[in-house]
């Protein structure tokens, strides 16, 4: 009969005093876009760029309650943001004239374009409702949106009401519109219109 060892600790005593190791969760992310690429216990993350994540939040992401592709790191604050990812495509393939704000019956423009003909600049602002800088005349719920960086935004400076005669073509990426964009040295004829292929529904133009 095998002899029972008497040098082992009492199991009940060991169990009563046992403290499970604290699991630290990390998120690995792309330093350029802020997109979270992986999340898990610290020993399982091999990404070069990581931040620590609260256990409750990490477990919700791991379980699928929160989608990983909606998680981004704000590189300024070093905090994780759960945000709405947007990939926009043209509403149609038709050139639309941006209506002068004086004639537009639009309460909440999505895109506000300002043409300063004296200083030869065109400023494009996205509504604060969509994470931009253009403030509206009413309180709106600001949505946390991560805009697709591959989507092009294009504005054409044309003869008045004639998109076939183009004086200037101005391009930027959709994700740059979280800040106001100022195009310089824009070629404005004496009478002009601004055309675009719409990504948003409502655009307005103000000519200074």
Order of alpha helices (4+ residues) and beta strands (2+ residues): alpha-beta-beta-beta-alpha-beta-beta-beta-beta-beta-beta-beta-beta-beta-beta-beta-beta-beta
